[in-house]
């Protein structure tokens, strides 16, 4: 590593080899103001490193004597200083830019407090501006960061409207606790907990998505531990600082108004291809049966070989009383097919009925104004999204108010209020009999899903509220609980979207105030307080006859959280001597977080209805619940930055915390060092535009991840137990009883600790054209909290304890180069690169802990492997890894192995920004390289005979056997397979031929529904290389400036078109879904694909009008 | 001066911080968290966990391995073969039996502190019961270091025999406590006997009889007999696991096997079960016996978990745990063990015919009374060579032992006793092979014999004193 830095340094030094001496000459020129072009009188012009100086006259003109190679420095109060090198030309004209409120010297730190830039020198920060957020077209600010920042991993779980996005910075730091960064909005830490995402269920919005990108000025990503150290136990996962828009200076009494509107057309990015050659059935035949579930698989007859007549069904129009049939929602009659004759297939029709084009309409109005002593901003935003899944939507209304007041010279008061109201209807997903894609993709090609709901007529007996699905072609019979076969099997997807409901409703308010007083020249006192409050309701309604809840299920979950944070801060500046300055910040914080919920669950409905109604369950089938959790913390913190000249900056931070979640005081220290190499005299003298900045950084930090509340004591619970196989008991059925928890509380529990060592460099070269930020980090997370297993005879099964360890090491790089940098023409090329290697180095008491997934394949942690390692059953292999074949020449099931690492080797992105006059073009592509995913969807659909692969036809010799040892000849002869005898000893049958090592064998239904399919014990055959590249964003825009359409009030109008996720490339061509999507959403499991909802691609039209 | 000011400021901030311990104090406890319980409530929980341990996941494995049931889908296909079972399959049963013991221990200590001696006795009974079952299924297990996390974070394993000795002592203490007349078992909290201590005393004796029988040692049989005669002496003394699998009843109250069959449809049936296809399929019948218990245990090719006009399936409703029937079977075996001769046969027949009379009256078959049913009394000649229970002309004592073990195999379908019978008798030369355990209609099943429960993976992971995995085919210490 060190070697590389030397190389880099040498390289830079080589570049700055300089020119020789030259003779003195007279230079003249004009200095103007950059924005207006007005001449600037009184500007100081000096020759750098000498006493020679001059100033501009009334017309901005100056004259000075200098040598070729000298540097002229133009400085003027309130304007940015400009340096120009004297070359061959004797005329040097300069435009000076107004320095806006000393922005150059001040920045915000992790707390959201304004500090001197010096204190942030040693920190790895990525900045994302409002413009790039908006042009992404994402309504979730986190999703909008995709591909734009190095060291950050963002996963868009699915294309559900409002679905949450997962974000981790520099790898996961915890196994059990959150790996999400801390979000700080205008200095207020906000809650970003998400509920209800697993292998099934629905995707809910994250709280951070409540902040509309329209209202965001910029996002700063503080990646390293040293950057976040001031947050102590909240800093382990990094910090994302969101700065909202503030009022702009407008001409007195005037308003600055911006209207931002966009409309997007959204479609599924991927579509799983399904076979339409073979119909429903088994062993090459359609099997009519009346009472039980119909055949789940598509292993039936060849559709092309049918007569083409209408199907023969159980419906006889002349004898309805004696018929078995279904009358659907539109009055259409469906009989149970007895014989399949029709050649019609419905793959497209079934798909289009539930997945189509969605759209999003977004409008935002921003008004700002200012007086001498105050600036105000008011933003309204509205989003109305219709999802690509029928009946899914996401609506968001936001109001954002900001003010900055300066009643006197010393006092500044900032106020911020953000309110949002969110509504969503989500669609059941994943491993879920009532999920959308599970039923859709499994539906055989020859089954028409369009009739989904109505009446079942069974020889004169009518069952209302019946659900028609491919396994119940004349609707579900309802005959009371315990009657096998009454379920729809898998939901008709139309029933999923139109009859099940999953509404979500949220009111969210974030407010903050900040009083800052420059009490003394060297002392600034600040008091700030923030409140984040949200009240939400997330319901799940499955009416009677939903496949997953045959007798009906309703869950209503109302919860609120409140987070209050208050700080007192003192900032002290001291000039110790001419060379050394010290900036000290001392603070004290109190923190209170409260979470309350009320949940009611209802089972076994009295009346079959779509209307959720609490009275629709008998009292014994209503289960209410409530709970509260409060966490309090207070902390003292401080940071001291000692600057030596403009060369060396040392920053020490420390935080001491006391929390209700553990006993004792914990200290979090960090130290960082920055060295501005470019300010060395040697480089200053060069006066070349080659090297503008070279800052070398090094830091060490210790940050934490706080334990969840209430792990200190052992509690008593209503007694119950179960065996994980559906058998369980509850004492409440026997008069009720409380007993001691099987999990032992641990008064010694402590926060998880992450220590990180980081090196980095920030480089700007070639007149600021090249910008390069590079970091290397090596972090170790220790004392990770787990339920440690303890021997049952101790009286407990688990104990909360700090037992596991994990490391993250990686590089990250952000670079950009302005290839063309002219006033009217610009072209920038840039990119990011991140590589993180995560290893679980210690896991006490377990070989493996599963976090998400299934018995066959799951994602979890194991010592020596990366976080989220995929564990799956493999084929039986000998010592050399060779397949052990059975007597028929087929592989057999073997042991479970660690089959794949879902973590990518690296992630990278490239972008280019082009502008010509008022036209701009932006292209961004990003990708994830390496890593593996388990493609469970493919495995399952193989089992059902729905993948293209399973519908192949092969011509083979009659002696070839299938996995049961049956010859093709005998299979065709006994009509156990779809196929024909070619009369020459060969047979053309459905299936594939493969040689596992003992000669050709036939992979047919017996193989695919056994070991060769997704429900068999061998999951490894469905692992795929997860490498993907996405054309994330293409934005073209045009800005009309000045009078537009003859309207003098309009300052500018922008028109833009963005293509979002236009193209997806996968390394493994067999992917038909987005490898970036993840079954368990933003929860812990990684690399799992099982009927995930597709992600979306969009075309977005946007206009911005500024008045 | 300036520096001085700054110092004061720093100290002020630090002072502010340290004074604010109060801000977090009191918030470390869950406001909805409960940190104690009422001891008689916890006793109910102990009863329920004990019956769950005996009738849920562990039982299903025992039934598959004894060929009383068949694993037929997903993981249960693998689990059907004891050689393919692993420690993680036994995490559940192990945790359940130790949770039972632990909470019995908590109740015992609290009742002791409260001075409720009778309740203390009941808690001891339960601790002994669960401990005895653990030792009989796994062999060497932790017992005396139970529920003392601070002292024994890795409880030591004790010899199977030592555990059973402690169990007998504890049951003696339990009997003394239950007879003390001091305190009471809250009737509403006793799901079996509504606080009737005399019935519990009988159960304690019944358990003593059972665990003496498990010793499988000559000197234990006299003790087993004596205790069996003080155990439940009428079907009204029987202890049945309490379930209600009716549709209107909460699912959590259903029979665990019924719950399993419902939620894991197809996993478990009796399609290949020797008990169903052979033994209960007429094999027991002779001129004195017409056995109709197949219908009680099985329905179609599955386990009977239904309730109908003709009676209640074994896996639908309450299930026997400690019964008068078992006492008579213990007495029968104990008599014959003590006197493996004509005297013994005569003495044993008294108990055995009493047992058969119960069957004839329709007991232990869920009300499936059939007019053709017949359980006439046997006499000694029936076990003589050529007698109706000795058609293959073996030694009469052996023939009687065969009868006892065949009968126990059927009586204890749905109970660990039949599994323990197999474990203790497999190497016993006096017991003729009575179960075609490793065969079914399709020929040989799996290799070896399931002679024990496998130690759970959790112990391997968590207990520093874990003695190491023992193969399922290896006999328990007492039966080697």
Interface residues (C-beta under 8 A of the other chain):
Chain A: X480 X481 X482 X484 X522 X523 X568 X570 X572 X574 X584 X586 X587 X588 X590 X620 X626 X627 X628 X629 X630 X631 X632 X633 X634 X635 X636 X638 X656 X658 X659 X660 X661 X663 X709 X710 X712 X713 X714 X715 X716 X717 X719 X720 X721 X723 X724 X725 X726 X727 X728 X729 X730 X731 X732 X733 X734 X735 X736 X737 X738 X739 X740 X742 X744 X788 X789 X790 X791 X792 X793 X794 X795 X796 X797 X845 X846 X847 X855
Chain B: X2 X6 X9 X10 X13 X14 X16 X17 X20 X21 X23 X24 X25 X26 X27 X28 X29 X30 X31 X32 X33 X34 X35 X36 X37 X38 X41 X42 X43 X44 X45 X48 X49 X52 X56 X57 X60 X74 X75 X92 X94 X95 X96 X98 X99 X101 X102 X103 X105 X106 X141 X142 X143 X145 X146 X147 X148 X149 X152 X153 X154 X155 X188 X189 X191 X242 X247 X248 X249 X250 X252 X253 X256 X257 X259 X260 X262 X263 X264 X265 X267 X458 X459 X461 X462 X463
